[in-house]
Amino acid sequence: MLTNIGYNNIETVENGKQAIDAIEVNIEIKEPYDILLLDLRMPIKNGYDVIRYHKDRNWNLPHIIITTACVLEEDKEKCKNMGVNFFINKPIELKQLKETMLYVSNLI
């Protein structure tokens, strides 16, 4: 979907542990991500774990967009307290993804 709306510098992973590893590598080579599109309910490590790992190391948080099948108000509040302000409900609609990515990209 990201490729369809014009983004082509994309890395994907299958679980939260791989996300943490990829983030760590990119920080080590001084090319941190600008935007993370994270699912709250990833296997092995969830989205909260990924954000917490980032914050525990005092790394600058990139812009984070949370996507999940069920964004409860308590999830939004917890995310906001962790520095996340962008949410997309699943199933992801191309229009919403495009609008959110464009908005977040303009913040960079």
Buried (B, 14 or more C-beta within 10 A) or exposed (E): EBEEEEBEEEEEBEBBBBBBEBBBEBBEEEEBBEBBBBBBBBEEBBBBBBBBBBEEEEEEBBBBBBBBEEBEEEBBEBBEEBEBEBBBEEEBEEEEBBEBBEEBEEEE
